[in-house]
């Protein structure tokens, strides 16, 4: 397993999965997948797999703005 940490500010958990060109811990990855499914339904879920990494980064930035991180 990588020694890198989640890219979410103030999150020190170890990486779990990629989301675009960034990496997330398991908790944030599951939250992202849940958000993505709610936001776009199955259409976005299927379309996401065919997107380039740059296109995926736009979606993850949109998701990142949907929550606040407590310190």
C-alpha positions, 0 to 999 in steps of 0.5 A: 500500500502507498504511503501517500495520504488522501488529497482532501485537506486535513485528511491523513488517511492512507490512499484507497482508490483513484478518483480522476488523477487524485487519490482518496481514502476509503471513506472519501472514495465511498462518499464520492461514489455515492455523491456521483451516483445521486448527482447523475444517476446511472447515466453519469455512473456509466459515462464516468468510465469513458471520461478522460482523467482531466474530465474526471478531475472536473467532477471531483472538484465539483464533489469536493465543493459539496462538503466542508472538512472540519479541523 
